[in-house]
Amino acid sequence: MQKKKIKVGLFIPCYINQLYPQVGIATLELLEKLDVDVDYPQRQTCCGQPLGNSGYEEDSKGICNLFVENFKEYDFIVGPSGSCIYHIKHHFDILEQTPEVKRVRNNAFELCEFIVKILGKTDLGASFPHKVGLHKSCHGLRGLKLGSCSEVQGEHYSTEEDLLNQVRGLELMSLNRKDECCGFGGTFAVFEEAISSKMGKDRVQDHLSSDVEVLTGADHSCLMHLEGIINRNKQPIKVMHIAEILNSSL
Amino acid sequence: MSHATKAAEFNKNEAKVNWHDKALWYVREKRDKSAHNVQGWEYLRQLGSKIKANVLSNLDEYLIQFEANAKKNGIHVHWASDAEEHNNIVNDILSKHNAKKVVKSKSMLTEECHLNPFLESRGIEVVDTDLGERIVQLAQEPPSHIVLPAIHKTKEDVDELFQEHLGTTPSQGNPEYLVGEARKHLRDKFLNADVAITGVNFAVADTGGVVVCTNEGNADMGVHLAKAHIACMGIEKIIPKEKHLGVFLRLLARSATGQPITTYSSHFNKPEDGKEMHIVIVDNGRTEQLSREDFRASLHCIRCGACMNTCPIYRRSGGHSYDYTIPGPIGSILSPGKDLKKHSSLPFASTLCGSCSNVCPVKINIHEQLYKWRQVIVKEQKQPMVKKSILKTAGVVLSKPGLYRIAGKTARFMLKNAPKFMIYNKLNAWGKARDLPEVKGQNFDDWYKKRQKNG
């Protein structure tokens, strides 16, 4: 008898849906390659994070409930954005904790973590012959614990590095500050414009100084901010989501 | 003025921002190295956190035990419910001794109570004897950091300041020369002081003694030379037993500067023969903070400053941008409890990156409390109309898949087709230093639908 495939609900965060469809496409194609049964619930919108982080958690309950409604049937909910997944896991505590809500919170996974932890795979057969710099997004790193943090005592580990290290031809570059925040921070990027831009500029400079050709990460909101700075200053770095690299066979 | 406005001001001098950031990052890296060399560091943090939680749950009993033991040792104990009462108590003690000259070692509590201006207006000279504090005192500025009060000043700044106030000769910021001159200047103040005021790092309930940590020995020097010692402490400085110093002294200096221990850990257990020792125990809003369940743990703080050194926003905005006695992440969760309106921009001066919580030696969940303060502030403070209406509208649109599809299409259409001057203008803070994302031909929804159709 054929083993029943894992049923995954693909969560494409709102800004990725609207602005970075290629990231959504790479995520879907990658999951399909990994032999899971992927479905994209078409009534999905957002996780509510932009409201929660701005202090409008109360007004986000409708969004959170819709999310649960859309995703309650799946074995796993997988999305290419650490901060959105973090929001679901940690801030859906504002909803009544019904079995559905609890299930959705427990089963929501950031893409890399799902591949490494749940599917147990690191070599996805990708090839990407470039010098790559990894931006570890704070919500993924310190929130979801996708890797060890420089502040915390303990063995080094990194979910994204485990995957990138298996990509043919890819050279992972070492950064001066391995896990400093990029300064995006949602509405922080607009309401604290000066600091946000300066933080982004400093992060980009670290990648430039480390000979990085392609800057990647598991959270495209950080990458959107960093790419905005790179494009404005016409700097020689390409920005790609980690799903795009893992889905490459150049 | 909001944090963002002050931070933008600080950022006008990028070279200075870079210097400030690097100086504090250096301290943060020193902290990492020194902390990670201690076997069981994370366990030590856990222990520190749990002892503090125990203290806060039994604060009434520990305080009374502390008072009784201190009195047994011949120490006068005073209680102050707020800053005014604290200042009056200190002033009364000074009057009794007919004191006109006071030396003070580092005490964030007396900063919080604005003791210096209070005493100065009564004709008393108060000299801060910690070098960094003396520098900001001469500059008539508040400290910009709780452990490194003058970290916003370069050595060249200090050179100029000393020329003006201490009559030094220009030295192009020669640190050795400047420290030597400061030493001479302070030595004179120590020798002539009537009373010494110190802060308190730890007040030990089972001995009734207090511990003050300094690197310059200025607390000892002041106390030993003056005829009376006044130690001022917040109610949360209590630890149950002397042996718990073994936890906190190991945590404090490593977290603060990466030193294994401060150069001086001075134990003051009773007055010297023929001298007086006073302890002033201050509430000043702490009990109220203790009553707020979500924010209670902020009172674990042992004032090491590690959250400031690691905070990427603090490092690039400077301590004065917070406009509160305790700046940085910890100040941003303490200050709204004191004055919600005045400090309502501080919990938003963060990306919620969580590095502060990771370095905190007593495991305060700082970034989670920042998130929680934001919810409180939006409910209780009037919000800017634009921000409010955008977010409220987003709450509705994003809860309705149909509306969301239309809004998404419109936004993408505008981004793609509107003329550049409409998009990049003063109203668009994003576009000041960053380009907006390039809009692709279709969104993921469209692509997915087409793919489904084509099977």
Interface residues (C-beta under 8 A of the other chain):
Chain A: I12 C14 I16 N17 Q18 L19 Y20 P21 Q22 G24 I25 L28 Y40 Q42 R43 Q44 T45 C46 G48 P50 L51 G52 N53 S54 G55 Y56 E57 E58 D59 S60 G62 I63 N65 L66 H91 C138 H139 R142 G143 C149 S150 E151 V152 Q153 G154 R177 E180 C181 G183 F184 G185 G186 T187 F188 A189 V190 F191 E192 E193 A194 I195 S196 S197 K198 M199 G200 K201 D202 M224 H225 E227 G228 I229 N231 R232
Chain B: H3 A4 A7 A8 N11 E14 V17 D21 W25 D32 A35 H36 V38 W41 E42 T310 P312 I313 R316 S317 F348 A349 S350 T351 L352 C353 G354 S355 S357 N358 V359 Y371 R374 Q375 V376 I377 V378 K379 K387 L391 K392 A394 G395 V396 V397 L398 S399 K400 P401 Y404 G408 A411 R412 A429 W430 K432 A433 R434 D435 L436 P437 V439 K440 Q442 N443 F444 D445 D446 W447 Y448 K449
